[in-house]
Amino acid sequence: MAEKLKWNGGALLAPLPAVLVSCGNDEKANVFTVAWTGITNTIPPKTYISVRPSRYSYELIKESGEFIINLPTTAIVKQLDFCGIHTGRKVDKFKKCNLTKETAFSVSCPAVAECPMHIECRVTDVVPLGSHDMFIADIVSCGVDSDLVDKSGKLHLENAGLLAFAHGEYFALGKRIGSFGFSVRKKSKGKPAHKDKKKSQ
């Protein structure tokens, strides 16, 4: 193993789920890229995004108290990157990136139709942290493309072509190397092979 170098504290956690966050409404909608996001609780289901107060979307989320986390695919990675560079104050990013507004189930802001899954959120707390404020939110609904759900109702996100973000770069998710709990899961014991008895001579 290589020797560790000591660096100053910094935002080096990786990989992260680079997502498209949509907010506002049909008349004044915006979409922007966020990597500072994750799950904070399961019961009730809660999530967060951390946003700089200077960003245009910050005002929209504060005003409405709602946002949607859209999970992008490798097919729209350029649009994902564009939405993280340009401001909605000057550019209609839905129009510029040919992204389709989709009516959400439980909130007023539109979802991004090109994303195979979205998470609809309602803000419960805003926590000032320094460079960013954290919007903590209840997850009130999720939208999932029907072709990712099999006949038994199981979700197959491994077929969605999702991506990840690590230290300024985007990566396509690779092959599956395990599943939750596989390290302690007992192997199923197969039935012993049937052995034919020797016929008496």
N, C-alpha and C positions, 0 to 999 in steps of 0.2 A: 504494500500500500504506500502511496506517495505521502510525503510529509505535508501537513496542513500549514498554510500561510495565514497569518492573522491579519484580517482587514477590519476597517472600521464598520460599525453597524450600518446596514443598508438594505434596500428592498431587493433581496436576491432570492426570494422564495420562487421555486420553479418546479414543474410547469404550472401554469395558471390557465383558467378557462377564459380566454379572450372572447367577449360576448358583445353583441349589439344591443344596446339599451334604447328602447323607444319610449317617448314620453310626449306630453302635450295632448292635443286632440286633432281631429281631421283638418281643422282650419289652421292650426299652428302646431303641427307635429314636427318632431325632430328625432333623429337617431344618432347615437354616438357610441364609440368603442370604450369598453371598460375591461380592465384586467383585475382590478381590486374588487373581487366579489367572491361569494361563497355561501355556504349554509351555516347558520348560527344555532338552529334548534330544529328538532323533529316534531315534537308535540307541544304546542302547535308548530306547523312548519313555518320557519322564518329564514329570511335571507338578508343580505346587505349589499350595497354598493358604496364605494367611497368616491366622492366627486369633489373636484376643486370648486370653491364658491364662485370663481371667476368664469366658469363655463356657462354657456348659454342654457344648457339643459338643467343646470342647478336651479335656475329661476322657475322653469316649467314644472319641475318635480316638487319644489317647495309650494308652488301655487296649487297644484292639483292633488298632491299627496299620493300620486300613483306613478308607476313605471312598469315596463315589461322587460325582462331579461330574455333575449332571443339567442338561441344557440346556433351559431353559423357553421357552415361546412367549408371544406377546402375549395369548393366551386365558387364561393363568393369571398375568398380571402382578400382580393384587391379592393372590393367594396368595404370590407371590414377595416382595412388599413386606411382607406380614404376617409372613412367616417371618424377615425381617430385623429386625423390631421386638420381637417377643415371645420370651421364653426358654423353652426346652424343660423347664426345671426346674419351670415352673408350668403349661404348656399342652402338650397333645398336639397338635402342629401338623399331623400327618397327619390326625387326626380333625377338628380345627377347620376345616381348609382343604379337606376332602373330597379329599385326595390319596391315591392308591392305592399301597400297598406292593407292589412287584414283586420277585420273587426274582432275585437277581443270578446271573451265570454263574460268577464266580471268587472273590467275597468274601462275607462273612457278612452285611453290612449290606444293607438293602433299597434298591432303586432306586425312583424316582418314575415310575409308569406313564404319567402325563399328559405327561411330557417325551419328545419323539421320539427323543432320543439320550442315552445316559449313558456315562460313562467310569469304569471300576472301577479303584481305586487301592490300592496297598499301600505304606505309608510306609517309606522307607529312611533318612531323616535328618530331624532336627528342629533348626532353626537359630534361636536367640533373636536377635531384631533390635531390640527395644526395646518399642514398644507391642504388637507382634505377634510370634508365633513362626511361622516358615515350615516347613510340612510338605512335604518333597520326597518324591515317590512315583513308583514304577514304575507305568505304565499296563499292567495285566495283561489287561484285556478291554474291549470296547466293545459296547454294545447299541444297535441301530439299528432304528427302525420299518421293516418290510419295504416299506411303500408309498412310502418315500423312495428305494428302490433300483430302477433300471430293469432291463430284461431282460439288459443287457450287464454288470450289476454296478456301474454307476456310481451314486454317492451324490448325491442332489439335495437338499442342505440348504436351497437357496434356496426350496424349497416347504414348509419346516417352520414358517414364521412366527416365526422367532427374533427376539430383541430385544437391545438394548445399553443400557449405563448410562453416562451422562456427567454428571459434576458434580452428582449428587443427583437426576437425572431419568432416566426410562426412555424409550427410543425404539424404535419398530418399524424394522427394517431396511428400507431403501428399495430403489430399483431398482438393478440391477447396472450398473456403469459401466466394467467391465473384468474381466479374469481374469489370473491370475499369468502374467507373461511376455508379455502382449499388446503391450507397448511396443516389443519387439524382434522380435516374430513376423513372419515374412515372409508377405505376402499371397499366397494361392494364385493362380497365373496361370491364368485361364480360357482355353479354346481359342478361337482367333479365329473370328469369325462366318464362316460359309460364304458365299462370294460366287458366285452363278450366273454362269457364263460366257455371254457374249452369243452367241446363235445367229447363225451366218453367214446373210447375206441371200441 
